[in-house]
Amino acid sequence: MTSPHGLSAVAPPVDRSGTNFSPERQTTGSTTGSADRLTTGPTAADRIGSSVIRDLLALTERPGVISLAGGLPDLDLLDPERIRAAADHAASLSGAHGPVALQYGPTAGLATLREAVGERLGVDADEVVITTGSQQGLDLLARAVIAPGDEVALQEPAYLGAVQAFRAAGATVVGLPGDDRGLDVDALNALIAAGNAPRVVYVVADHHNPTGAVMSPGRRARLRELADANGILVIEDAAYRDLRWGPPTRPLFAPRSPVVHVGSASKVLAPGLRVGWMTGPTDVIDAVLRLKQAADLHTPTWNQLMVAHMLDDGHQPRHLERIRTAYRSRAVALADELTTRLGDAVEVTAPDGGMFLWMTTRDGTDTDDLLDRAIEVGVAFVPGSAFRTRPPGSDTEADNTTARLAFASRPEEQLRAAARRLAEVWRP
């Protein structure tokens, strides 16, 4: 029996005939190395290739480099006493089998954390799954709902972590245009009208990575309508939703809708805790749980206890306001310095939340070439070509006039210095 989202209640048997597992397909001779093994197609690792941003971050570890490349939160904005209290709380809990924080836990997550997240999302605790960061959530979702060859539509330029997760699951990733109002839903509708309705639509509706765009209310409503009418599952990545200083927005997710909400403590607390969560249609969540059991049994118990304590210790609203205030000042400082130094040569999209500033060159400056010169003077950023959805080795022309600049983890004086250095090497 198949659910509305195409998920079988019981996984069908897997036919291994014709694969490299079949005895007659094995090679003879040495069996000591994987090079001697015949395969029938690319592995998941082959499908995703290397991360441009990961490779770039290795270059930014040199002393003196002001890195605007990685989307790193500023951990100096955390209250050390609050972290210590959360750790003490985790260490102090004892259950029937000894210290709770050091024991195995439920695959879906600890009840205390699921309750805290469920209360914020308006769902019951048993509808929430705790994941090892939101990236694991995307990976589990991709493997739960996508079969090789299925299409996933998303806004281009796109978050690379999502693209990699979908490609690893065998999806064909379709990039759709967007603007300062988010994903172009008319383009999605045209895709559907042409008979190419995607199985999944992935969106970062609030403070899109990399452009910082916020999806308009009208487009959110239209996307939900299209999903309902065409059996499309929407994955809403809400990693940046709480980092807003502009007008509040309404989430795409609603209980009993064809939308999966994926959230994270990484951007609002600490990425090192590796705690994320999701909720959505029951059949999707059940499939995710089966895969998570096979992947890691459960997210680290200690980390879950720390996050649960901080979400409910009464200090989270004040903490969020502190982050928003600091990030807003930094975004303004970087945008102002860039426009002051470069004038009409650039267009800077000033965000009203999130961690990234999107820059477009108006004078034809190639941001891939600019990066090479910028590294020499101690500045790093991510060129826009890194966020294109073209598969590895594709001949599709990349956008070489845009760049993502991350402002969250640097103080204002360093951001202004980075802008000055960029201006110095703007032209070869």
N, C-alpha and C positions, 0 to 999 in steps of 0.2 A: 504494500500500500504506500502511495506517495503523498507527501504533505503538499500544501499550497506552494512551498518553496522548493519542491523537487527533491526532498530528502526522504529516503526510505527509512522506515522505523527500524529495520534490521539491515545491516550492510550486506549487499549481495556477495556471493562467493566470487573470488577472483580467479579468472582463467589465466594460468601461467603459460599455456601453450604458445609457442612462437616467441617466447621471451628468452633472455639469456639464462633463465633458471632451468630451461629444458635441457636434459642431459645431452641430447644430440647436438646442442648448440655450443657445448663447451669445447675449448681448444685442447689440443694435445700438447705434450711437452711440459715445460715449466709451469707450475701453478703457484709460484711464489710471489708474483706481482700482478697488480690489477691491469697492467698493460697487455697481459695475455688473455684477458677476458673479452669475449665478444659482447657487444651491446646492440640493442635494437633502436636506440634513440638517445637523445640528450638526457642527462640527469638533471635534478633540480638545480644543482650548483652550476651546471653548464648553461641553464636557461637564464640565470640572473647575471652572470658575469661579475665584474668587480665594481665596487662602489667608488664613484669619482670623488665623493666627499671624503670617504675614509682614506683614500690615497692622498688627497689634498691635506688632510689634517696632519699627516705624518710630516709634511713640510713646515707646518706652523709651530713645531715644537722647538725651533731654534730660539736661543735667547734674543730678546729684542723685537720679536715679531708680534705685532698687534693683530691678533686673529679675529676677524669678523666672519669666519667661515662656519664654525660649529654652532649649532643652536643650543648653547649651554646656559642654564639658569645661573644666576649669581648666588652661590651658597653663602656669601657674606651677609646676605639678607635674612638668613636663618637665625633664629634665636638659639644659641648654644644651650641655654638652660632648658629650653623646651625640648630639644633633642635628648638631653640627658634625662629629663623626666620620662620621656617616652621609652628610652632604653631601660631605665630602672623599672618602669611598669612591666615591660616585657620580661625582664629577668625575674620579677617577683611572683609571677603567676605560677601556681602549682596545681596539678590535677591528679587524677587517679593513677597516672603513669609517670609522675614526676613533673619536672619543669615543662610547662606547655610550650614555651618558645623553642625548645630543643627537640620536640617530638614531631612525628609525622602528623599531618593534618588532613582535612577533607580536600578532595580534588577541587571542589567548587570554591573553597576558601573558608576561612574562619567565620563563624556566624556573626561575631561582633563587627567585623569589617563589612561583611555583606549587608548587615542591617544599616550601618552608617551610610554606605553608598546608596542602598535602596531608598532610604529616607530622602536623600537628595534628589533622586531620579523619579520618585513617585511610584516605585514598584516594591513588591515584597522581596524580602531577603533571598528567598529561594529562586528568584528570577535573575539573580546576579551571579556572575562567575568572576572570581579574582584571577588575574593572569600575571605572569612574570613580565611586567611592563606592557604598555599598549602594543608594542611591536609583536610580542607573542600573540596578543589578541588578534592582530591582523593576519598573522601566519596561520593560526588555528582556523579563523574564519575562512580564509582563502581555501584551505584544504577541506573544510567542512561543506562548502556550498558550490565549489567550482570543480568541474571536470575538465580534463585537457581539451583545449579548443574553445571553451566557453569564452564569451567576451565580457570584459569589465571596462566600463566607461568611467573616465575621471577628467577633472579639469587639467589642462596643460597650460603652463608648466606644472609638474606634479611632484608630490613628496616621493622621494626615491625609495624610502623604506616600504611604502605601500606597493609601488611598482614591482619591487623585488619579490615581495610576498606573493603577489598575484602571478607573476611569471613563474616562480618556483612551483606553483600549483598547476602550471600548464595553461594559464589563461592567455588569451589574446587581449592586450591592453589597447584600448581605443582612447586617444586623447581628444577631448572636446575643448573648444575655445571658452574663454572666460574674460571678465573685465573687472572693474572695481565693484561690481555688484555680484561677483561670484560666478559660478558655473552658468554658462549660457544654456538655459533649459530649452530654448527653442531649437538649438542644435541637437539636443537629445531627442526632442520630439520628431525632428526630421529623420534622425537615425531609426527611430521606431517606425515611422510612417513608411520608410523604405524597406521594411521587413527585417531590420537588423536590431531588434530590441536586445540590449545587453542583459546578461543574467544578473549582473551586479552593477550598481553605480556607487562609486566611492567619492565622498565629499569631505572637505574640511571647511565647513560652513562659516566658522568663526576664526578670523585671522589666519587665513589660508597660508600654508607653507608650500611654496616660498613667497607668494606675492603679498601676503598680508590682507587680502580682500575679505570683506564680510558679505555673505550672501544676503540679498535683499529679502524682505518678508514675502513679496509676491513670488519670487523664484522658489522660495522654500515651499510655499503652498502648492505651486504648480508641480514641483518635483514629487511631492507626496501623492498628488493626483495621478501623475503618470505612473508612478510605482504601483499604486493600487490597481489601476486599470490594466496594467500590462504584466503583472506578476513579477515585477522587478524587486530585488532586495536592495535596499539602500544601506550602506555602511557609513555612519556619521562618526568621523574622527574628531572628538571634542577635546583634544589635548591642550588647546590654547584658549578654550572658552572662558575660563576664569581670569585670564590675563587681559581684561578689557578695561579701558578708561573712557571709552565712548559710550553711546547709548546701549542699553541692554537689548539682547535679542532673545527670541524664543527658539529653543532647540528643535531640530527636525524630529527627534525621537519623541514618541508618545506611546504609552502602553497600548498593546494590541494593534500596532501599526507595522507595516513592512519595513521597519527601520531598526537597525542594530546600532546602539550607542556604544562607542569605545572611548573610555576615559583613562586618565593616568594621574598618578601622584608625582610623576617625574618633573613636570614643569612648575608645580605649585608647592612641592616639598623638596624632594631630593631624588635625582635620577638613580643614584647608587642604591636606593632601596629596591628598585626594580619591581614596583607594584602598580598594576593597572587593573581595569575591570571592564566588564561589558554586560549588557542586557539587551534583550530583543525577543523575537518570536521563539516560542517554546521549542519547536523542532530544530531550529538553528542552535540554540543554547545546548540542547541535549547532544547534538552532534559534536559541538565544541568540547563538551565535557568528556566524551569518549576519546577524542584525540588528545586532550590534555592529560588524561590518565596515562596514555601511552608515552607522552612526551616527557613529563617531569613529575608525575604523581600529584604534585601540588606546588604552589608558590611558597617560598620560604616562610615558615611560621613566624619567626622572630620579626621579620620585616612587616608582615601583615599586622602584628600586634602594635608595632610602632606607629604605623600609618593610622590604624583605627584609633589609637590614643590621641594623635594629633588632630584628627578630624573632629573629635568630640571633646577636646580639652578647653573649648571656649575661646581659644586664641586665633583660630583660623581666619575669621573675618578681618581682624586687625592685621594679620600677616599678609593676607591678600591685598589689602589696601596699601600696605607698605611696598609690596612688589610693584603694584600698578603705578604708584607715584614715582618710584625710581625708574621704571622702564619708560614711562612717558617722558620724563626729563631727558633720558638718554636718547630716545628716538628723535626728539626735537633737536637736541644738540647735534647729532650726526647729520640730520637732514639740513639744518641751518648752515652748518659748516660746508657741506657739499655744494649747496646752492650758492653760497657766498664765494667759494673758491672757483667753481666751475660755471656758474651762471647758466646761460642758455644751452651749454653743451650737454646738460643732463636734465632729465625729468625724474624727480624723486617722489615716490608715492608715500606720503606720510601716513603711517598706520594709526589706528585708534585702539590698538591692543596687540597682543602677541609678542614676538621676539625678533621680527625681521623687518627690514626696510628693503623695498624693491626699487632698483635704479635702472633707468633706461637711458642709453646714450643717444643724444639727438644729432651729434656731429659725425656719426658713423664709426666712432671708436669701437674697435673689436675688444670685447671684455676678456676673451681668451688670451689675446696678446697682452692686454693690460695687466692681467694677473701675473704673467711672467715678470713684467717690469716692477709690479708692486711688491712681489716677494723679495726682489733685490733691495728694496728700501724698507723692508720690514712690515709689510701689510699683506694680509691674506683675506680673500673673500671667495664666494662661489659664483662662477660665471653662470649665466642663465642656460647655457647649452647643457649643463649637467642635469637639468631638470626636465629635459625633453623625453617623451615617451618612446622614441624610436628604439628598437631593440639593438643590442650590441652588433656592430658591423653593418648597420643599415646605412644606406646612401642618402637618407632623408636629410635635408639641409637643416642645420641647427641654428638657433637664434643666438647670434654672437653680439647682440647689442644690449643685453640685460645682465643684471647681477643681483644676487641676494647678499645683503649685509646684515649680519647678526649683531645687535647692539646690547643684548641683555646682560652679558657677563663683564662688560667693560665700563669703567667710570667715564664720566663726561670728558675729562681732559684727554684721556686716551682716544676716545672716539673722535674728538676734534683733531688730534694729532694724526690719526689715521687718514682723515679726510684731506689734511694738508699734504701728507705724503702721496696720496693718490693724485692730487692736483699737480704735484711736481713731475710725475711720470705719465701724465695723461696722454701725451703724444710722444712718439719715439723720436 
